[in-house]
Amino acid sequence: QVQLVESGGGLVQPGGSLRLSCAASGTIFNSDTMGWYRQAPGKQRELVATITTGGTTNYVDSVKGRFTISRDNAKKTVYLQMHSLKPEDTAVYYCNVHRRLGSSNFDSWGQGTQVTVSS
């Protein structure tokens, strides 16, 4: 069982920056993918970015060039550096660990951290 604790959310003006952190407890396998999702009010949760143990990243188009995901495997921590924030980035951001064991998939989620972009 993986437990995830996010931190770093808050209120920021448009054009500002924030850095989210997510620390995992429990065993993280080399094959686990870590990532960030977000959910805005009235919308479905969407993928923001993912990163493998080897450092391969994937981003939703709307954040490419503005957000950077990184991972410290020794600390079992994943980060999301966000620049040039826009009001439409406002959402609850959730940390995720995705694990594939054979034909089964398992997802662990953090409690979420609120990011509000507003002047």
ChimeraX commands (.cxc) that place a marker at each C-alpha (Angstrom):
marker #1 position 0.00,0.00,0.00 radius 0.5
marker #1 position 1.41,3.35,-1.05 radius 0.5
marker #1 position 0.45,6.51,0.79 radius 0.5
marker #1 position 0.96,9.89,-0.84 radius 0.5
marker #1 position 1.11,13.32,0.76 radius 0.5
marker #1 position 1.03,16.43,-1.43 radius 0.5
marker #1 position 2.17,19.91,-0.49 radius 0.5
marker #1 position 2.87,23.24,-2.14 radius 0.5
marker #1 position -0.51,24.38,-3.35 radius 0.5
marker #1 position -1.88,27.85,-2.77 radius 0.5
marker #1 position -3.09,31.09,-4.28 radius 0.5
marker #1 position -1.00,32.68,-7.01 radius 0.5
marker #1 position -1.52,35.50,-9.49 radius 0.5
marker #1 position -1.71,34.80,-13.22 radius 0.5
marker #1 position 1.77,34.44,-14.61 radius 0.5
marker #1 position 3.13,33.24,-11.29 radius 0.5
marker #1 position 4.79,30.00,-10.29 radius 0.5
marker #1 position 4.23,27.22,-7.80 radius 0.5
marker #1 position 6.02,23.99,-6.99 radius 0.5
marker #1 position 4.07,20.96,-5.84 radius 0.5
marker #1 position 5.67,18.08,-3.99 radius 0.5
marker #1 position 4.39,14.59,-3.29 radius 0.5
marker #1 position 6.12,12.25,-0.87 radius 0.5
marker #1 position 5.35,8.57,-0.98 radius 0.5
marker #1 position 5.55,6.09,1.87 radius 0.5
marker #1 position 5.66,2.37,1.34 radius 0.5
marker #1 position 7.36,0.51,-1.47 radius 0.5
marker #1 position 7.76,2.17,-4.85 radius 0.5
marker #1 position 8.67,-0.31,-7.56 radius 0.5
marker #1 position 11.02,0.60,-10.39 radius 0.5
marker #1 position 8.16,-0.02,-12.78 radius 0.5
marker #1 position 5.80,2.42,-11.03 radius 0.5
marker #1 position 4.83,5.56,-12.87 radius 0.5
marker #1 position 4.30,8.66,-10.75 radius 0.5
marker #1 position 2.27,11.61,-11.86 radius 0.5
marker #1 position -0.03,14.52,-11.27 radius 0.5
marker #1 position -3.70,14.84,-12.13 radius 0.5
marker #1 position -6.05,17.74,-11.54 radius 0.5
marker #1 position -9.76,18.29,-11.17 radius 0.5
marker #1 position -11.43,21.63,-11.63 radius 0.5
marker #1 position -14.94,22.32,-10.29 radius 0.5
marker #1 position -17.56,20.65,-12.45 radius 0.5
marker #1 position -14.97,18.87,-14.57 radius 0.5
marker #1 position -13.52,15.40,-14.72 radius 0.5
marker #1 position -10.12,14.61,-13.32 radius 0.5
marker #1 position -7.49,14.94,-16.01 radius 0.5
marker #1 position -3.89,13.85,-16.37 radius 0.5
marker #1 position -1.38,16.68,-16.08 radius 0.5
marker #1 position 1.97,14.92,-16.26 radius 0.5
marker #1 position 3.59,11.57,-15.59 radius 0.5
marker #1 position 7.14,10.36,-15.15 radius 0.5
marker #1 position 8.71,6.91,-15.09 radius 0.5
marker #1 position 11.57,5.79,-12.89 radius 0.5
marker #1 position 13.86,6.25,-15.85 radius 0.5
marker #1 position 12.72,9.84,-16.33 radius 0.5
marker #1 position 10.43,9.51,-19.33 radius 0.5
marker #1 position 7.81,12.23,-19.10 radius 0.5
marker #1 position 4.40,12.85,-20.57 radius 0.5
marker #1 position 2.36,16.07,-20.43 radius 0.5
marker #1 position -1.11,17.16,-21.36 radius 0.5
marker #1 position -0.86,19.64,-24.22 radius 0.5
marker #1 position -2.24,22.54,-22.20 radius 0.5
marker #1 position 0.75,22.56,-19.82 radius 0.5
marker #1 position 3.60,21.76,-22.20 radius 0.5
marker #1 position 6.33,24.34,-21.95 radius 0.5
marker #1 position 4.98,25.68,-18.65 radius 0.5
marker #1 position 5.05,22.72,-16.25 radius 0.5
marker #1 position 7.91,20.38,-15.48 radius 0.5
marker #1 position 7.57,17.08,-13.66 radius 0.5
marker #1 position 10.55,15.56,-11.90 radius 0.5
marker #1 position 11.19,12.67,-9.58 radius 0.5
marker #1 position 13.67,11.82,-6.84 radius 0.5
marker #1 position 13.61,8.03,-6.66 radius 0.5
marker #1 position 15.76,7.88,-3.54 radius 0.5
marker #1 position 13.34,10.16,-1.69 radius 0.5
marker #1 position 10.27,8.58,-3.30 radius 0.5
marker #1 position 9.12,12.07,-4.16 radius 0.5
marker #1 position 7.64,13.60,-7.30 radius 0.5
marker #1 position 7.51,17.31,-8.05 radius 0.5
marker #1 position 5.54,19.53,-10.37 radius 0.5
marker #1 position 7.10,22.89,-11.15 radius 0.5
marker #1 position 4.49,25.19,-12.61 radius 0.5
marker #1 position 5.31,28.46,-14.38 radius 0.5
marker #1 position 3.20,31.00,-16.28 radius 0.5
marker #1 position 0.13,29.90,-14.41 radius 0.5
marker #1 position -3.25,30.73,-15.88 radius 0.5
marker #1 position -6.69,30.95,-14.25 radius 0.5
marker #1 position -7.65,27.78,-16.10 radius 0.5
marker #1 position -4.97,25.92,-14.14 radius 0.5
marker #1 position -7.08,26.39,-11.04 radius 0.5
marker #1 position -7.93,22.94,-9.69 radius 0.5
marker #1 position -7.25,20.41,-6.99 radius 0.5
marker #1 position -4.03,18.66,-7.93 radius 0.5
marker #1 position -3.64,14.99,-7.04 radius 0.5
marker #1 position -0.50,12.91,-6.87 radius 0.5
marker #1 position -0.71,9.42,-8.35 radius 0.5
marker #1 position 1.31,6.23,-8.36 radius 0.5
marker #1 position 0.33,3.82,-11.12 radius 0.5
marker #1 position 1.43,0.22,-10.77 radius 0.5
marker #1 position 1.05,-2.54,-13.26 radius 0.5
marker #1 position 1.34,-6.13,-12.02 radius 0.5
marker #1 position 0.80,-8.61,-14.78 radius 0.5
marker #1 position -2.56,-7.77,-16.28 radius 0.5
marker #1 position -3.73,-5.79,-13.25 radius 0.5
marker #1 position -3.41,-2.05,-12.66 radius 0.5
marker #1 position -3.33,-0.36,-9.28 radius 0.5
marker #1 position -3.58,3.35,-8.55 radius 0.5
marker #1 position -2.75,5.17,-5.33 radius 0.5
marker #1 position -3.86,8.76,-4.80 radius 0.5
marker #1 position -2.97,11.59,-2.50 radius 0.5
marker #1 position -5.55,13.73,-0.75 radius 0.5
marker #1 position -5.09,16.60,-3.18 radius 0.5
marker #1 position -3.78,20.14,-2.89 radius 0.5
marker #1 position -5.65,23.22,-4.07 radius 0.5
marker #1 position -4.07,25.49,-6.66 radius 0.5
marker #1 position -5.89,28.76,-7.30 radius 0.5
marker #1 position -4.73,31.17,-9.97 radius 0.5
marker #1 position -6.44,34.51,-9.57 radius 0.5
marker #1 position -5.70,38.21,-9.39 radius 0.5
marker link #1:1,2 radius 0.2
marker link #1:2,3 radius 0.2
marker link #1:3,4 radius 0.2
marker link #1:4,5 radius 0.2
marker link #1:5,6 radius 0.2
marker link #1:6,7 radius 0.2
marker link #1:7,8 radius 0.2
marker link #1:8,9 radius 0.2
marker link #1:9,10 radius 0.2
marker link #1:10,11 radius 0.2
marker link #1:11,12 radius 0.2
marker link #1:12,13 radius 0.2
marker link #1:13,14 radius 0.2
marker link #1:14,15 radius 0.2
marker link #1:15,16 radius 0.2
marker link #1:16,17 radius 0.2
marker link #1:17,18 radius 0.2
marker link #1:18,19 radius 0.2
marker link #1:19,20 radius 0.2
marker link #1:20,21 radius 0.2
marker link #1:21,22 radius 0.2
marker link #1:22,23 radius 0.2
marker link #1:23,24 radius 0.2
marker link #1:24,25 radius 0.2
marker link #1:25,26 radius 0.2
marker link #1:26,27 radius 0.2
marker link #1:27,28 radius 0.2
marker link #1:28,29 radius 0.2
marker link #1:29,30 radius 0.2
marker link #1:30,31 radius 0.2
marker link #1:31,32 radius 0.2
marker link #1:32,33 radius 0.2
marker link #1:33,34 radius 0.2
marker link #1:34,35 radius 0.2
marker link #1:35,36 radius 0.2
marker link #1:36,37 radius 0.2
marker link #1:37,38 radius 0.2
marker link #1:38,39 radius 0.2
marker link #1:39,40 radius 0.2
marker link #1:40,41 radius 0.2
marker link #1:41,42 radius 0.2
marker link #1:42,43 radius 0.2
marker link #1:43,44 radius 0.2
marker link #1:44,45 radius 0.2
marker link #1:45,46 radius 0.2
marker link #1:46,47 radius 0.2
marker link #1:47,48 radius 0.2
marker link #1:48,49 radius 0.2
marker link #1:49,50 radius 0.2
marker link #1:50,51 radius 0.2
marker link #1:51,52 radius 0.2
marker link #1:52,53 radius 0.2
marker link #1:53,54 radius 0.2
marker link #1:54,55 radius 0.2
marker link #1:55,56 radius 0.2
marker link #1:56,57 radius 0.2
marker link #1:57,58 radius 0.2
marker link #1:58,59 radius 0.2
marker link #1:59,60 radius 0.2
marker link #1:60,61 radius 0.2
marker link #1:61,62 radius 0.2
marker link #1:62,63 radius 0.2
marker link #1:63,64 radius 0.2
marker link #1:64,65 radius 0.2
marker link #1:65,66 radius 0.2
marker link #1:66,67 radius 0.2
marker link #1:67,68 radius 0.2
marker link #1:68,69 radius 0.2
marker link #1:69,70 radius 0.2
marker link #1:70,71 radius 0.2
marker link #1:71,72 radius 0.2
marker link #1:72,73 radius 0.2
marker link #1:73,74 radius 0.2
marker link #1:74,75 radius 0.2
marker link #1:75,76 radius 0.2
marker link #1:76,77 radius 0.2
marker link #1:77,78 radius 0.2
marker link #1:78,79 radius 0.2
marker link #1:79,80 radius 0.2
marker link #1:80,81 radius 0.2
marker link #1:81,82 radius 0.2
marker link #1:82,83 radius 0.2
marker link #1:83,84 radius 0.2
marker link #1:84,85 radius 0.2
marker link #1:85,86 radius 0.2
marker link #1:86,87 radius 0.2
marker link #1:87,88 radius 0.2
marker link #1:88,89 radius 0.2
marker link #1:89,90 radius 0.2
marker link #1:90,91 radius 0.2
marker link #1:91,92 radius 0.2
marker link #1:92,93 radius 0.2
marker link #1:93,94 radius 0.2
marker link #1:94,95 radius 0.2
marker link #1:95,96 radius 0.2
marker link #1:96,97 radius 0.2
marker link #1:97,98 radius 0.2
marker link #1:98,99 radius 0.2
marker link #1:99,100 radius 0.2
marker link #1:100,101 radius 0.2
marker link #1:101,102 radius 0.2
marker link #1:102,103 radius 0.2
marker link #1:103,104 radius 0.2
marker link #1:104,105 radius 0.2
marker link #1:105,106 radius 0.2
marker link #1:106,107 radius 0.2
marker link #1:107,108 radius 0.2
marker link #1:108,109 radius 0.2
marker link #1:109,110 radius 0.2
marker link #1:110,111 radius 0.2
marker link #1:111,112 radius 0.2
marker link #1:112,113 radius 0.2
marker link #1:113,114 radius 0.2
marker link #1:114,115 radius 0.2
marker link #1:115,116 radius 0.2
marker link #1:116,117 radius 0.2
marker link #1:117,118 radius 0.2
marker link #1:118,119 radius 0.2
view
